[in-house]
Amino acid sequence: HERLSQMSNNLSQSRHQGATVTVTEENFEQLASGGKPLFIDFWAVWCGPCKIMEPVVEKLAAKYAGQITFGKVNVDEEMNLSSQYQVLSIPTFMIFKNGQPMDAVIGAVGEVALDQLLSRALNGHARTE
């Protein structure tokens, strides 16, 4: 009985640990040009809506593990990346494919909207406005 609970604890820890990677100028090109779509959460420590979205991003990172790479860009530490992709409001969630931005949503949009963004990335359809 004790071994079972220990195994489930290990599983839940590994699922949430390292689900997202910290994206910097140094590793951005490598991550964005990888074979999988790259989801980036542009956020900041002081941003309330970013904190609200954090568990949603972690949950989706677990759901899409192996299909989409999940990264986080701290806009205060990575100002060049933020300005390069014209991130003016946070949170901003952006999908990159083959090193190019493909789709984005801005704000604490909730799980359904982010899930739709991610499934569009996998199916190859960008949002049309």
C-alpha beads as a LAMMPS data file, in Angstrom:
LAMMPS data file: protein, C-alpha beads

129 atoms
128 bonds

1 atom types
1 bond types

-500.0 500.0 xlo xhi
-500.0 500.0 ylo yhi
-500.0 500.0 zlo zhi

Masses

1 110.0

Atoms # bond

1 1 1 0.000 0.000 0.000
2 1 1 2.809 2.353 0.909
3 1 1 4.711 1.557 -2.308
4 1 1 1.668 2.401 -4.410
5 1 1 1.275 5.861 -2.906
6 1 1 5.020 6.437 -3.292
7 1 1 4.812 5.467 -6.980
8 1 1 1.896 7.807 -7.616
9 1 1 3.749 10.625 -5.828
10 1 1 6.748 10.081 -8.090
11 1 1 4.524 10.095 -11.166
12 1 1 2.794 13.346 -10.264
13 1 1 6.121 15.017 -9.452
14 1 1 7.710 14.013 -12.745
15 1 1 4.651 15.161 -14.675
16 1 1 4.812 18.694 -13.296
17 1 1 8.546 19.056 -12.882
18 1 1 10.260 20.431 -15.943
19 1 1 7.082 20.534 -18.042
20 1 1 8.146 23.974 -19.276
21 1 1 11.614 25.251 -20.134
22 1 1 12.978 28.721 -19.509
23 1 1 13.513 30.384 -22.876
24 1 1 16.344 32.884 -23.288
25 1 1 18.052 34.552 -26.238
26 1 1 20.710 31.842 -25.977
27 1 1 18.367 28.848 -26.439
28 1 1 15.483 30.435 -28.387
29 1 1 16.685 29.603 -31.924
30 1 1 17.397 25.987 -31.024
31 1 1 13.985 25.526 -29.376
32 1 1 12.026 27.415 -32.048
33 1 1 13.681 25.545 -34.910
34 1 1 13.182 22.110 -33.375
35 1 1 10.953 19.543 -35.041
36 1 1 8.032 20.269 -32.703
37 1 1 5.944 23.439 -32.394
38 1 1 7.146 25.738 -29.598
39 1 1 4.594 27.307 -27.247
40 1 1 5.925 30.354 -25.408
41 1 1 4.342 31.988 -22.381
42 1 1 5.612 35.595 -22.163
43 1 1 5.191 36.510 -18.472
44 1 1 6.567 38.539 -15.551
45 1 1 6.890 37.972 -11.812
46 1 1 4.691 40.982 -10.985
47 1 1 1.903 40.029 -13.437
48 1 1 -1.245 38.800 -11.653
49 1 1 -2.962 37.334 -14.749
50 1 1 0.285 35.478 -15.562
51 1 1 0.150 33.777 -12.159
52 1 1 -3.489 32.819 -12.755
53 1 1 -2.559 31.180 -16.077
54 1 1 0.478 29.295 -14.738
55 1 1 -1.403 26.137 -13.601
56 1 1 -3.322 26.115 -16.904
57 1 1 -0.050 26.223 -18.867
58 1 1 1.413 23.439 -16.696
59 1 1 -1.683 21.281 -17.218
60 1 1 -1.552 21.749 -20.992
61 1 1 2.209 21.112 -21.007
62 1 1 1.483 17.721 -19.439
63 1 1 -1.357 17.054 -21.912
64 1 1 0.756 17.888 -24.990
65 1 1 4.061 16.456 -23.682
66 1 1 6.101 15.041 -26.535
67 1 1 4.071 16.887 -29.180
68 1 1 4.736 20.549 -28.348
69 1 1 7.669 22.129 -26.507
70 1 1 6.505 24.494 -23.760
71 1 1 8.659 27.483 -22.844
72 1 1 8.428 30.562 -20.667
73 1 1 10.008 33.952 -21.375
74 1 1 10.377 36.359 -18.462
75 1 1 9.833 39.691 -20.252
76 1 1 11.868 41.602 -17.655
77 1 1 14.913 39.373 -18.184
78 1 1 14.554 38.819 -21.944
79 1 1 13.605 42.269 -23.251
80 1 1 15.117 41.639 -26.691
81 1 1 12.909 38.605 -27.301
82 1 1 9.852 40.484 -26.052
83 1 1 10.472 43.446 -28.334
84 1 1 11.482 41.271 -31.307
85 1 1 8.038 39.647 -31.224
86 1 1 6.235 42.874 -30.249
87 1 1 4.968 41.575 -26.934
88 1 1 3.318 44.657 -25.443
89 1 1 0.839 42.995 -23.059
90 1 1 1.293 39.999 -20.833
91 1 1 0.535 37.231 -20.593
92 1 1 1.043 36.639 -24.314
93 1 1 1.025 33.063 -25.547
94 1 1 2.732 32.456 -28.889
95 1 1 3.223 29.408 -31.096
96 1 1 6.356 29.078 -33.226
97 1 1 6.870 26.581 -36.030
98 1 1 10.148 26.252 -37.934
99 1 1 11.479 29.292 -36.062
100 1 1 8.611 31.566 -37.139
101 1 1 5.688 32.897 -35.068
102 1 1 2.532 31.188 -36.273
103 1 1 -0.243 32.153 -33.880
104 1 1 -0.794 34.037 -30.618
105 1 1 -3.347 34.943 -27.977
106 1 1 -3.047 37.751 -25.449
107 1 1 -4.358 37.840 -21.897
108 1 1 -5.590 35.384 -19.277
109 1 1 -7.776 33.631 -21.837
110 1 1 -8.372 30.385 -19.957
111 1 1 -7.761 26.740 -20.703
112 1 1 -10.178 26.288 -23.621
113 1 1 -8.678 29.129 -25.682
114 1 1 -5.116 27.911 -25.057
115 1 1 -6.099 24.344 -25.868
116 1 1 -7.549 25.555 -29.187
117 1 1 -4.322 27.466 -29.921
118 1 1 -2.304 24.299 -29.287
119 1 1 -4.524 22.006 -31.349
120 1 1 -4.375 24.506 -34.250
121 1 1 -0.566 24.364 -33.992
122 1 1 -0.611 20.578 -34.277
123 1 1 -3.124 20.586 -37.120
124 1 1 -1.253 23.287 -39.029
125 1 1 -4.047 25.859 -39.061
126 1 1 -3.312 29.396 -37.927
127 1 1 -6.081 31.596 -36.653
128 1 1 -7.604 33.792 -39.358
129 1 1 -8.761 37.234 -38.397

Bonds

1 1 1 2
2 1 2 3
3 1 3 4
4 1 4 5
5 1 5 6
6 1 6 7
7 1 7 8
8 1 8 9
9 1 9 10
10 1 10 11
11 1 11 12
12 1 12 13
13 1 13 14
14 1 14 15
15 1 15 16
16 1 16 17
17 1 17 18
18 1 18 19
19 1 19 20
20 1 20 21
21 1 21 22
22 1 22 23
23 1 23 24
24 1 24 25
25 1 25 26
26 1 26 27
27 1 27 28
28 1 28 29
29 1 29 30
30 1 30 31
31 1 31 32
32 1 32 33
33 1 33 34
34 1 34 35
35 1 35 36
36 1 36 37
37 1 37 38
38 1 38 39
39 1 39 40
40 1 40 41
41 1 41 42
42 1 42 43
43 1 43 44
44 1 44 45
45 1 45 46
46 1 46 47
47 1 47 48
48 1 48 49
49 1 49 50
50 1 50 51
51 1 51 52
52 1 52 53
53 1 53 54
54 1 54 55
55 1 55 56
56 1 56 57
57 1 57 58
58 1 58 59
59 1 59 60
60 1 60 61
61 1 61 62
62 1 62 63
63 1 63 64
64 1 64 65
65 1 65 66
66 1 66 67
67 1 67 68
68 1 68 69
69 1 69 70
70 1 70 71
71 1 71 72
72 1 72 73
73 1 73 74
74 1 74 75
75 1 75 76
76 1 76 77
77 1 77 78
78 1 78 79
79 1 79 80
80 1 80 81
81 1 81 82
82 1 82 83
83 1 83 84
84 1 84 85
85 1 85 86
86 1 86 87
87 1 87 88
88 1 88 89
89 1 89 90
90 1 90 91
91 1 91 92
92 1 92 93
93 1 93 94
94 1 94 95
95 1 95 96
96 1 96 97
97 1 97 98
98 1 98 99
99 1 99 100
100 1 100 101
101 1 101 102
102 1 102 103
103 1 103 104
104 1 104 105
105 1 105 106
106 1 106 107
107 1 107 108
108 1 108 109
109 1 109 110
110 1 110 111
111 1 111 112
112 1 112 113
113 1 113 114
114 1 114 115
115 1 115 116
116 1 116 117
117 1 117 118
118 1 118 119
119 1 119 120
120 1 120 121
121 1 121 122
122 1 122 123
123 1 123 124
124 1 124 125
125 1 125 126
126 1 126 127
127 1 127 128
128 1 128 129
